[in-house]
Amino acid sequence: MNQPTTDHLEAWNTKQALAERMIPLIGQLYREHDIVMSVHGRSLIGRSAIDIIRAHSYARKIDDAELSIAETSAIVEALTAIQPGPVSLDLALLANGFRASSSSDLEGYLRTELAPALDAKPASGRDVVLYGFGRIGRLLARIMIEHAGSHNGLNLRAIVVRKNGEHDLVKRANLLRRDSVHGPFNGTIKVLEDENVILANGVRIQVIYSSDPADVDYTSYGIEDAILVDNTGRWRDAEGLGQHLKNSGVSRVVLTAPGKGDLLNVVYGVNNDKITDADTILSAASCTTNAITPVLKVMNDTFGVTQGHVETVHSYTNDQNLIDNFHSGDRRGRSAALNMVLTETGAAKAVAKALPEFEGKLTGNAIRVPTPNVSMAVLNLQLERETTTEELNALLEQVSLTGSLRTQIDYVESPEIVSTDFVGSNRAGIVDGLATIVTGKTAVLYVWYDNEYGYSCQVVRVIEQLAGGHPLQLPVLSK
């Protein structure tokens, strides 16, 4: 074996050994102190050694060099001694900052950088009820169960559904356990049929059967001051959703669909700062609205948008028919598995509910296509000033890496990437840089989005804010 080959393998084994040593420390700090670690926005919680190495390699996009695992490993070990309060830490930014400081005292540097979090107190957690347990409901459950390790966030206490036969509980547990799009549940699931309970990774989820939103006494199950997430889409206005607030134990309601009337429609990262204590009922908007609004905000803030059109190429949903049959909506009765179906989208108008400056500026249509998940929005925008493809892409890439919207916007440049590559993406939308077209004041952007999982992550971010469960983020990101 030649020497270069041996050197590469030894370097890889060294990285793997360091990553393996980091895993239990990252887990311990998360479970005991609610410290969430990431590398340029890539979470390290519950990740394998290979995942950690990949996250460090990804840093080359930002820092022009692979992040040293030896450096971040030393930071993680120092954190076990410092033990700050709940905080979300970017190890890459901390490593870069320490290197630039020319200091030799890592612990001293970290204590200075983490000063706002040293005395932070853990949140007590907040009860959550899922009303409906379909595609979005089950993904919300998966995400909250995955986040349950710190004991300081969202406490998934119950799901409310209509009973569909004597084996309903087992079937619903199996749908949580296995998913044709998102794969198997990461953990163990047990059914306690005599108690109508699903145990998932130690999280006890009470299954409540009811067809009337005002007919459940949640306090009888020990549920208090809960945030109820309505995933059914059956009610979209304050009057209909207000039925949930008639129950003992529920204090706030979040709708996972565009809200009607005066309901606050929230796109996390864009207008979640508008949420007040008076907003006992609010909407998390739609998957498409969440995908495009952050990108539109960046475009408008930088270039100004005078007019635009949004065309969504959207995967089919349960609302459509597998084969031709009656449907109350135009064209949606035709087979979803065999056709591209031209239909309407409310996303263009809904953007203005989160960004009022877009009122009357956007039109939109949708094409449903025969794929089960991952959609694309094509934004055709007229700008106030001329730009270039290079300037526009550089801006969106930088925002996706170090900007305050990096948990909403991702950026990719690959000549081989296709829709299935974005299954499981936790960003609201991903800009496809190689597809960008700019001609003077006209810009066409292509934004991918996992319309199920990416949207569910946005919903969870809203719920976490309502619960007061968002830890301080350090170092502070740029605007």
N, C-alpha and C positions, 0 to 999 in steps of 0.2 A: 504494500500500500504506500502511495507516495505521500510526502510530508504535508502538502496543502490539504489533501483530503482528510488526513488525520487532524489537522489544526481546526478545520471547519466543524468536524464532529465533536471535538473536545469543547469548542466554544459553545456549541449547541447544548451539550450535556451540562455545562456550567450554568447556562441560562436556565435550563430546566430544573436543576437542583435548587437554584435561588428562588425560582417561582414556586416550587413545591414547599419551600420553607416559609414563604410568605402566606400561603393559603390559610393555615390555621390561625395566624395572627390577624389577618384581615377578617376572618370569621369571628374571632373572639372580640375584636374591637367593635364589630357591627352588633353582635348579640348583646354585649354587656354595656356598651357606651353609645350605641346608635351613631357610630362613625361610618359614613359611607365613603368608600374610596373609588376613584376613577382615574383614568389616564386620558386626558383631553376628551372628557365626556364619556369614555368607554368604561362602564361599571366593572369593578373587579369582584363584586359580591357574588359568591357562589360559583365562581368561574374556575376552570381547570388550569393547570400549569400552561398548557398550550394556548388557551385563551389569553392568559396574562402576557405571554411572549408576543402574541399577535398585537395586543394593545400597545405594547412598547414599540413594536415595529411600526405601527401606524403613526407614531409620533414623527416619523421622517417627513410626513406631509406638511408638518408645521415647522419643525425645528431643523429640517435638512439633515438630520442625523437620528439614528435609532436611539431611543431613550435607554439609558443604562439601567438594567435590572439591579445591579449592585447598588446604585444610588438610591433607587426607590425602596429597595429592601432595607437599607439602613434607615430610611425615613420611617418605614413601618415599625421597625424595632424601637426607634426612639419614641414613637407614639404610644407604645405599650407602657413606657415609663411616664410620659406626660399625662396620658389619659384625659384628654379634653372632654367637654360635654358634647351633646349631639351636634354634628357638623358634617358637611359634605366637602370632601377634600379632593383636589386634583393633584395627584402625586407628580405629574409632569411639570406643572407650574411651580410646585414647591421645589422640585429638584433643580429646575432651571434658575429659580430665584436664589437658591443657596449657592449654586455654582457661580452666579454673577456677583454675589456678595463678597466673595473671596474670604469668607469667614471659615474658621476651622472648627467652630463650635456649633454642630448641627442642632443639638437640643436647645441651645440658647436661641438660635435663629428661629426654630419652630415655635418656641414659646412666644417670641415676639410676633410672628406672623399669625399665630392662632390665639392671640390675646382675647379677641371678642368671644371665643368659644370656651375658654378655660373654665369659666364659672356658669356656663349654660346649663340649664336644667332640662332633663328629659320630659317630653310630653307624656301625658297620662294615657293617651290613646283615645279613640272614639269608636263607638259602635256603628257598624254599617249593615244595612239591610239591602239585599238585591231583590227588587220586585220584577220578576221575570228572569228566566235562566236560559236564554237563547244564545246566539253567537256572541254578542257583546257581553252578556251576563256571565257566561262561563269564562271568557278571557279576563274580565275584571276579577273574577274569583281567583283565577290562576295568579294574576299579578299581586293581589293582596295577600294571598297565602305565601307567595315567595318573599314578600316584604315583612312577613309577620315575625321574622327572627329576632328583631330588636325589641319587640314588646312595647314599642313607643308610638306606633303608627295607627293604622286602621285595623279595627277588630271586626272581621267579617263574622257576624253573628247568625244571620239567617238569610234564607231565600224564600220568596213567596211565589207559589205557582198554582195553577189549576191541576187537580189530580186527573191523570189520564190512565186509569186502570190500576189493577192491584199491584203490578210490578213497577209502578211509576218511580219509586225511590231508587231502585236498583238501576233502572234505565238512565235516570238523570245522573247518577254517580258514574255510570259507564261513559256517558257523553263527556263528563268532566275528565275522565281517565284517558280517553282516546279521542283524538281529533284528526280527521283526514287531511286537514291543511296544516295545522300547527304541531302535529306530532303528539307523542304521549305526554301525559302529565309528569312533571319532574318530581317524583316522590311516591308516596304510598297513599292509597285511599281505602277506607273501610266503611262499611255501611252498618249502622245500628238500626235495624228495621223496627224493633219494638219501641224505639224512641223517636223515629223519623229524623235521624241524624246522619250526616255524612262527616266522617273524620278524614281530613286531608292534611297530611304532614303535622298532625297534632292539633290542627284548627278544628274546633267543633262547630259545625254549621247546622243549625236547626232548619229543617224543611217544614214550612208552614203551608198548608193547603187552604186557599181562599180564592174566591172569584170576585170579592167585593173589597175595594181598597180601603173602605172605612170600617171594615168588619174584623180587624185584628187587634187584640190587646197585646202589644209587644212587651209591656212590662211584666206580663205573666210568664214570659220567658227570660226575665231578668235583663231585658234590653231597655236602656235609658238614653235619652237625648241623642237618638240615632240620626245619622244621615241616611235617608232612603234614596236609592238610585233606581229610577223607573226605566227599565229597558224595554218595555213593551211597545212604546210609541202609540199606545191607545189614546192617551190624553196628552195634549200638547199646550194647553193654556192653563192659566192660573186657577180657573174654576175647577177643571177636571183634576189637575194634580193636587189641588188643595184638599181633596178628599183624604189624602194620606196624612195630612196634618191633624185630622180629626182623631187619629189614633193616639192612645197613650204610648209614649216612648219614642215618637218621631218628632224631630224639631226642624229638619231641613230636608228638602227634596231636590234631587238633581235629575234632569231629564237627559237621556242619551239620544237626542234627536233635536232638530231645530224647534225652538219654542215659538209660540204664536203670541200675538198681542204685545203687551209691554214687558214680557219676561226678558230678563237680562240673558243674552246669549254670549257665553264666555268661550273665547279661544285662549287657552292657557299660553302665557308668554306675551300676549298682545294686549288684552284688556282685563286680565284677572285682577288687576289693581282696582278695578271699579266695583268689585264685590264688597258689599257692606253687610252689617248685621241685619239690616232690613230685608235683605234678599233671602227670604226663607225658601223660595222656589226659584230655581234658575236652570238654564239649559246649557249643556256642553256643546251646543251646535251640532254640526254633522261632520262626518269624516272628511268630506271634500272641503268644507269651509275651514276646518283645522289645517288641512294640507296646504291651502293656497294663501290664507290670510297672513301668516308670518312672512312669506316671500313677498307678497304684495306690499306689506308694511315697509320692508327694506327697500323695495323698488321706489315706493312713493317718497320715503324719507330722503333718498339719495338723488333720484332723477326726476321725481314728480310724474304722476300718471294722470293723463288727461282723459283717456278713454281706453276700454279694453273689452275683450271677449274671452270667456272661459269655456273650453270644450273638455268635458270629462269623459275619458274612456274607462268605464267602470265595470268591474266584475259583476256577474249576476248575483242576486240576493234571493232570500227566501220569499220575497214578495212576488217573484215571477214564477211562471209555470215551467215545469220540466218539459212538458209537451203541450201542444196547442190546446187551450181550454178557455172557458169564460174568465174574464178578468175585468174589474170595474175601470181599470186604467187603460188609456189608449196604448195599443201595441204590446202592452205587458202580458197579454194573454198568449202571445206567440212563444214558442219553445225557446227557453233561455239557453239550452244546451246546443241549439242548432243555428241560432241567428245572432246577428248584431241588431240590437233594438234601439232605434232612436227614441229618446224620451226627454222629459224635461228635468231640469235641476234647479233647486232653489238656492244653490250655493252662491251664485253671482250676487243675488240680492241680499243674501244672508251676511256677506262680507261687511256690508254697511252697518250691520248691527254691532259688529266688533270694531270697525273702523269707519266712523261716520263720514270721513272725508271721501269715501268711495260711493256715497249716495248718488245713484243715477249714472254712475260711470261704467258699470259692467253689465254685459249681457252674457247669457250662458245657455248651453244645451248639454245633453249627455247621450252617450252611446253605450248601452249595456252590451258586453261582449262575453263569449263563452269561456270564461276562466273563473275559478271559484274564489280567488282573492288576489289582491294587489291591483291598484288602479293607477291611472295617470291623468293629470290635468295639464292641458295645453293652454298657456297664458299668452294671448296676443295683445300686447300693450303699446299704446301710443304715449310717448314720454314728452316731458317739457323741454328736454335738451338732448342733444345727440350724444351717443356713447359708442363704444365698440364692444365686440364680443369679449375681448381680452379684459377690458375694464370691468364689465358686468360680471363675468365669471370670477375674476379675482375678488371682487367684493363679496359675492355669495359664498365663495369658498372660505374666505376669512371669517365671515359671520358664522359659518357652520363649525368653525374650529375654535374660535376664541371669543365670539360675540355673546351677548346676553340671550340670544335666541338659538343657541347651539343645541339645546335639547329639543327644539322644534324643527330646525332646518339642518339637513345633511346635504352633502355635495359629493358627487362621484364623477369620475372621468374614466370610462372604460368602453372600448369598442365592442365588447362581447357581452355586456350586461343585459339581462332580460328580466321580466317581471318576477319570476320565482326567486331571483336573488334577493328580493326585498321582503320576502315572507319573514315575519318576526322582527322587522325594523321597528325600533321604539321611537323614531322621530315622526313628527306629524307629516313631513314631506321631504323628499330627496331630489335635489336639482340634478338633472342629467346634463353636465357641462358640455359634453361633446355634441349635444343636440341644439344648444343655444344658437339662435339666429338673430343678428342685429344689423339693421340697415338704417343708419341715421338715427331718427327718433322712434323707429319701430323695433320692438324687441319681442321675440317669441321664445318662451321658456317652457321646458318640459319637466314636470314635477311628478315623480313616482310617489305612491304612498300605499302602505299596507292599510287598507280601509277597515280592517278588523283590529289587528293588534296595535298598530300605530295610533289609531284613534282611541283605543282603550287606555293606552298609556297617558294620553292627554286627559281623559276623563279622570283617571286616578290622580293626576296632578291637581285637578280642580278639587277633588274630594279631600286630598291631603291639605290643601290650603284651608278649606272649611274646617277641618279637624285641628288646625294649628300644628300639623305634623311635619312641615317643611323645615329641615335643619338649615342653619346658616351655611352659606356657600363660601368657601375660602380656597385660594385667594379670590378676591372679588373680580368678576369678569368685566370686560369692557362693554360699553353700550354698542 
